[in-house]
Amino acid sequence: MSSDLITPTAHDVADLLQRLSHSQWPTSDAERVAWCHRFGLPDTRDPQHRPDPTGQAFAAPAATTRPGRNFGWHTYRGDFVGVSWFLWDELPRAEVRARAVQLKTLIDQHFGPPAHEFPGDPATPLGFTSWWQQFGRTVELYFHTGIHTRPSGEREDGPAVVQLHLNDTARSDAQEAHARRHPPSRPSSPA
């Protein structure tokens, strides 16, 4: 890791991703805590979250995270599923895009070609998405441009960011299957 833990390089992130993907994947909370310590990841929980038997997400305080400032992890039925980061939102959009492309290239080198890829449209402000499945792990990389169009047609500029997930594939697939079978109920609209 570089000494700048708030703004890691794409190489820093890819190296950590590779080490995590080949590690013994934790299951229990105690194993997750030890795993986080081993790799220098935060292991604190947000006390606002309540237990959920089907899945739960946790976020670490921004000051403790690396790489990047926004780190979290999630569980499914009590088992650890994976980790996630939001990277480089403090950088200019062009730099975030360049780092996203470089990170994708580095992930390709380790995991092979993406299993799923949605390249976006270069003529529009859309970002891109790539997913890899290898070594019993799933990597999801999303480049969000930060540019949105409101229903009124007005353009809204926000920060660009890279969203990155590393999950145990079997546990993530089970959680996704459960979510498809049990979609969240939506409040009915008034008549």
KOLPAKE-28962 format. One record per residue (C-alpha): residue number from 1; residue in three letters; x, y, z. Coordinates in nm, 3 decimals, always signed. Last residue first. Example, Ala and Ser with C-alpha at 12.3 -4.5 7.8 and 13.67 -1.06 7.14 Angstrom:
KOLPAKE-28962
@k=2&r=ser&x=+1.367&y=-0.106&z=+0.714
@k=1&r=ala&x=+1.230&y=-0.450&z=+0.780
This chain:
KOLPAKE-28962
@k=191&r=ala&x=-5.578&y=+0.599&z=-0.502
@k=190&r=pro&x=-5.287&y=+0.638&z=-0.262
@k=189&r=ser&x=-4.976&y=+0.450&z=-0.365
@k=188&r=ser&x=-4.910&y=+0.112&z=-0.212
@k=187&r=pro&x=-4.595&y=+0.084&z=-0.007
@k=186&r=arg&x=-4.344&y=-0.145&z=-0.172
@k=185&r=ser&x=-4.275&y=-0.492&z=-0.043
@k=184&r=pro&x=-3.917&y=-0.602&z=-0.077
@k=183&r=pro&x=-3.868&y=-0.885&z=-0.324
@k=182&r=his&x=-3.866&y=-1.232&z=-0.170
@k=181&r=arg&x=-3.776&y=-1.491&z=-0.437
@k=180&r=arg&x=-3.540&y=-1.250&z=-0.616
@k=179&r=ala&x=-3.383&y=-1.142&z=-0.284
@k=178&r=his&x=-3.331&y=-1.506&z=-0.182
@k=177&r=ala&x=-3.159&y=-1.579&z=-0.514
@k=176&r=glu&x=-2.934&y=-1.274&z=-0.465
@k=175&r=gln&x=-2.838&y=-1.389&z=-0.113
@k=174&r=ala&x=-2.761&y=-1.740&z=-0.238
@k=173&r=asp&x=-2.553&y=-1.598&z=-0.525
@k=172&r=ser&x=-2.357&y=-1.380&z=-0.279
@k=171&r=arg&x=-2.290&y=-1.679&z=-0.054
@k=170&r=ala&x=-2.171&y=-1.895&z=-0.345
@k=169&r=thr&x=-1.962&y=-1.616&z=-0.501
@k=168&r=asp&x=-1.778&y=-1.501&z=-0.186
@k=167&r=asn&x=-1.780&y=-1.129&z=-0.251
@k=166&r=leu&x=-1.548&y=-0.846&z=-0.359
@k=165&r=his&x=-1.727&y=-0.521&z=-0.439
@k=164&r=leu&x=-1.599&y=-0.197&z=-0.595
@k=163&r=gln&x=-1.778&y=+0.133&z=-0.655
@k=162&r=val&x=-1.567&y=+0.387&z=-0.843
@k=161&r=val&x=-1.675&y=+0.748&z=-0.803
@k=160&r=ala&x=-1.759&y=+1.061&z=-1.003
@k=159&r=pro&x=-1.877&y=+1.352&z=-0.793
@k=158&r=gly&x=-2.207&y=+1.517&z=-0.875
@k=157&r=asp&x=-2.329&y=+1.709&z=-1.176
@k=156&r=glu&x=-2.703&y=+1.752&z=-1.232
@k=155&r=arg&x=-2.846&y=+1.804&z=-1.579
@k=154&r=glu&x=-3.202&y=+1.935&z=-1.604
@k=153&r=gly&x=-3.433&y=+1.724&z=-1.817
@k=152&r=ser&x=-3.725&y=+1.772&z=-1.576
@k=151&r=pro&x=-3.695&y=+1.403&z=-1.480
@k=150&r=arg&x=-3.343&y=+1.488&z=-1.358
@k=149&r=thr&x=-3.042&y=+1.396&z=-1.568
@k=148&r=his&x=-2.744&y=+1.263&z=-1.379
@k=147&r=ile&x=-2.369&y=+1.307&z=-1.406
@k=146&r=gly&x=-2.168&y=+1.153&z=-1.122
@k=145&r=thr&x=-1.975&y=+0.941&z=-1.370
@k=144&r=his&x=-2.027&y=+0.615&z=-1.182
@k=143&r=phe&x=-1.761&y=+0.353&z=-1.262
@k=142&r=tyr&x=-1.881&y=+0.018&z=-1.133
@k=141&r=leu&x=-1.656&y=-0.279&z=-1.058
@k=140&r=glu&x=-1.798&y=-0.607&z=-0.930
@k=139&r=val&x=-1.562&y=-0.886&z=-0.826
@k=138&r=thr&x=-1.706&y=-1.231&z=-0.754
@k=137&r=arg&x=-1.503&y=-1.490&z=-0.568
@k=136&r=gly&x=-1.480&y=-1.871&z=-0.579
@k=135&r=phe&x=-1.138&y=-1.844&z=-0.753
@k=134&r=gln&x=-1.296&y=-1.657&z=-1.045
@k=133&r=gln&x=-1.610&y=-1.463&z=-1.124
@k=132&r=trp&x=-1.558&y=-1.119&z=-1.280
@k=131&r=trp&x=-1.804&y=-0.834&z=-1.321
@k=130&r=ser&x=-1.763&y=-0.510&z=-1.518
@k=129&r=thr&x=-1.974&y=-0.192&z=-1.519
@k=128&r=phe&x=-1.927&y=+0.132&z=-1.711
@k=127&r=gly&x=-1.997&y=+0.503&z=-1.682
@k=126&r=leu&x=-2.259&y=+0.694&z=-1.873
@k=125&r=pro&x=-2.188&y=+1.057&z=-1.968
@k=124&r=thr&x=-2.294&y=+0.998&z=-2.327
@k=123&r=ala&x=-2.102&y=+0.950&z=-2.655
@k=122&r=pro&x=-1.874&y=+0.694&z=-2.488
@k=121&r=asp&x=-2.176&y=+0.467&z=-2.428
@k=120&r=gly&x=-2.151&y=+0.233&z=-2.134
@k=119&r=pro&x=-1.922&y=-0.069&z=-2.131
@k=118&r=phe&x=-2.162&y=-0.318&z=-1.974
@k=117&r=glu&x=-1.950&y=-0.623&z=-1.901
@k=116&r=his&x=-2.031&y=-0.963&z=-1.764
@k=115&r=ala&x=-1.793&y=-1.258&z=-1.710
@k=114&r=pro&x=-1.505&y=-1.010&z=-1.728
@k=113&r=pro&x=-1.188&y=-1.126&z=-1.904
@k=112&r=gly&x=-0.924&y=-1.284&z=-1.681
@k=111&r=phe&x=-0.913&y=-1.259&z=-1.302
@k=110&r=his&x=-0.556&y=-1.135&z=-1.253
@k=109&r=gln&x=-0.483&y=-0.939&z=-1.569
@k=108&r=asp&x=-0.848&y=-0.835&z=-1.606
@k=107&r=ile&x=-0.831&y=-0.690&z=-1.253
@k=106&r=leu&x=-0.532&y=-0.477&z=-1.357
@k=105&r=thr&x=-0.712&y=-0.354&z=-1.670
@k=104&r=lys&x=-1.025&y=-0.271&z=-1.467
@k=103&r=leu&x=-0.811&y=-0.079&z=-1.217
@k=102&r=gln&x=-0.654&y=+0.124&z=-1.500
@k=101&r=val&x=-0.997&y=+0.204&z=-1.647
@k=100&r=ala&x=-1.129&y=+0.309&z=-1.306
@k=99&r=arg&x=-0.815&y=+0.515&z=-1.240
@k=98&r=ala&x=-0.856&y=+0.702&z=-1.570
@k=97&r=arg&x=-1.230&y=+0.756&z=-1.502
@k=96&r=val&x=-1.156&y=+0.893&z=-1.154
@k=95&r=glu&x=-0.889&y=+1.122&z=-1.301
@k=94&r=ala&x=-1.131&y=+1.257&z=-1.565
@k=93&r=arg&x=-1.401&y=+1.315&z=-1.299
@k=92&r=pro&x=-1.172&y=+1.520&z=-1.072
@k=91&r=leu&x=-1.073&y=+1.347&z=-0.746
@k=90&r=glu&x=-1.252&y=+1.340&z=-0.408
@k=89&r=asp&x=-1.479&y=+1.055&z=-0.520
@k=88&r=trp&x=-1.169&y=+0.834&z=-0.553
@k=87&r=leu&x=-1.308&y=+0.504&z=-0.429
@k=86&r=phe&x=-1.633&y=+0.367&z=-0.288
@k=85&r=trp&x=-1.548&y=+0.035&z=-0.130
@k=84&r=ser&x=-1.712&y=-0.300&z=-0.072
@k=83&r=val&x=-1.655&y=-0.619&z=+0.122
@k=82&r=gly&x=-1.802&y=-0.967&z=+0.114
@k=81&r=val&x=-2.038&y=-1.242&z=+0.220
@k=80&r=phe&x=-1.979&y=-1.304&z=+0.595
@k=79&r=asp&x=-2.230&y=-1.556&z=+0.725
@k=78&r=gly&x=-2.510&y=-1.454&z=+0.964
@k=77&r=arg&x=-2.794&y=-1.530&z=+0.729
@k=76&r=tyr&x=-2.625&y=-1.318&z=+0.466
@k=75&r=thr&x=-2.352&y=-1.074&z=+0.567
@k=74&r=his&x=-2.220&y=-0.746&z=+0.438
@k=73&r=trp&x=-1.907&y=-0.535&z=+0.434
@k=72&r=gly&x=-1.825&y=-0.166&z=+0.417
@k=71&r=phe&x=-1.556&y=+0.080&z=+0.322
@k=70&r=asn&x=-1.581&y=+0.448&z=+0.230
@k=69&r=arg&x=-1.263&y=+0.654&z=+0.253
@k=68&r=gly&x=-1.047&y=+0.485&z=-0.005
@k=67&r=pro&x=-0.820&y=+0.188&z=+0.039
@k=66&r=arg&x=-0.835&y=+0.197&z=+0.327
@k=65&r=thr&x=-1.084&y=+0.298&z=+0.592
@k=64&r=thr&x=-1.050&y=+0.425&z=+0.946
@k=63&r=ala&x=-1.141&y=+0.794&z=+0.907
@k=62&r=ala&x=-1.459&y=+0.712&z=+0.714
@k=61&r=pro&x=-1.616&y=+0.512&z=+0.997
@k=60&r=ala&x=-1.684&y=+0.158&z=+0.878
@k=59&r=ala&x=-2.010&y=+0.063&z=+0.713
@k=58&r=phe&x=-2.209&y=-0.250&z=+0.777
@k=57&r=ala&x=-2.465&y=-0.432&z=+0.565
@k=56&r=gln&x=-2.703&y=-0.703&z=+0.681
@k=55&r=gly&x=-2.869&y=-0.996&z=+0.523
@k=54&r=thr&x=-3.150&y=-1.247&z=+0.555
@k=53&r=pro&x=-3.175&y=-1.274&z=+0.936
@k=52&r=asp&x=-3.154&y=-0.896&z=+0.985
@k=51&r=pro&x=-2.984&y=-0.760&z=+1.296
@k=50&r=arg&x=-3.019&y=-0.382&z=+1.346
@k=49&r=his&x=-2.775&y=-0.129&z=+1.208
@k=48&r=gln&x=-2.731&y=+0.205&z=+1.389
@k=47&r=pro&x=-2.435&y=+0.073&z=+1.591
@k=46&r=asp&x=-2.214&y=+0.097&z=+1.277
@k=45&r=arg&x=-1.974&y=-0.190&z=+1.310
@k=44&r=thr&x=-1.600&y=-0.183&z=+1.354
@k=43&r=asp&x=-1.370&y=-0.414&z=+1.161
@k=42&r=pro&x=-1.157&y=-0.176&z=+0.959
@k=41&r=leu&x=-0.925&y=-0.337&z=+0.704
@k=40&r=gly&x=-0.552&y=-0.384&z=+0.761
@k=39&r=phe&x=-0.537&y=-0.719&z=+0.581
@k=38&r=arg&x=-0.476&y=-0.942&z=+0.884
@k=37&r=his&x=-0.699&y=-0.724&z=+1.104
@k=36&r=cys&x=-0.989&y=-0.762&z=+0.861
@k=35&r=trp&x=-0.935&y=-1.139&z=+0.851
@k=34&r=ala&x=-0.930&y=-1.158&z=+1.233
@k=33&r=val&x=-1.257&y=-0.959&z=+1.251
@k=32&r=arg&x=-1.413&y=-1.172&z=+0.977
@k=31&r=glu&x=-1.317&y=-1.494&z=+1.156
@k=30&r=ala&x=-1.482&y=-1.366&z=+1.477
@k=29&r=asp&x=-1.792&y=-1.265&z=+1.279
@k=28&r=ser&x=-1.820&y=-1.612&z=+1.133
@k=27&r=thr&x=-1.756&y=-1.711&z=+0.771
@k=26&r=pro&x=-1.412&y=-1.589&z=+0.672
@k=25&r=trp&x=-1.263&y=-1.654&z=+0.328
@k=24&r=gln&x=-0.919&y=-1.816&z=+0.338
@k=23&r=ser&x=-0.723&y=-1.573&z=+0.121
@k=22&r=his&x=-0.691&y=-1.582&z=-0.256
@k=21&r=ser&x=-0.948&y=-1.309&z=-0.324
@k=20&r=leu&x=-0.812&y=-1.091&z=-0.043
@k=19&r=arg&x=-0.457&y=-1.092&z=-0.180
@k=18&r=gln&x=-0.578&y=-1.014&z=-0.533
@k=17&r=leu&x=-0.809&y=-0.736&z=-0.417
@k=16&r=leu&x=-0.529&y=-0.585&z=-0.208
@k=15&r=asp&x=-0.297&y=-0.580&z=-0.510
@k=14&r=ala&x=-0.571&y=-0.438&z=-0.733
@k=13&r=val&x=-0.642&y=-0.158&z=-0.484
@k=12&r=asp&x=-0.278&y=-0.060&z=-0.443
@k=11&r=his&x=-0.222&y=-0.081&z=-0.822
@k=10&r=ala&x=-0.521&y=+0.149&z=-0.882
@k=9&r=thr&x=-0.348&y=+0.398&z=-0.653
@k=8&r=pro&x=-0.479&y=+0.470&z=-0.307
@k=7&r=thr&x=-0.623&y=+0.809&z=-0.210
@k=6&r=ile&x=-0.704&y=+0.800&z=+0.162
@k=5&r=leu&x=-0.427&y=+0.561&z=+0.256
@k=4&r=asp&x=-0.149&y=+0.779&z=+0.118
@k=3&r=ser&x=+0.155&y=+0.580&z=+0.234
@k=2&r=ser&x=+0.112&y=+0.352&z=-0.064
@k=1&r=met&x=+0.000&y=+0.000&z=+0.000
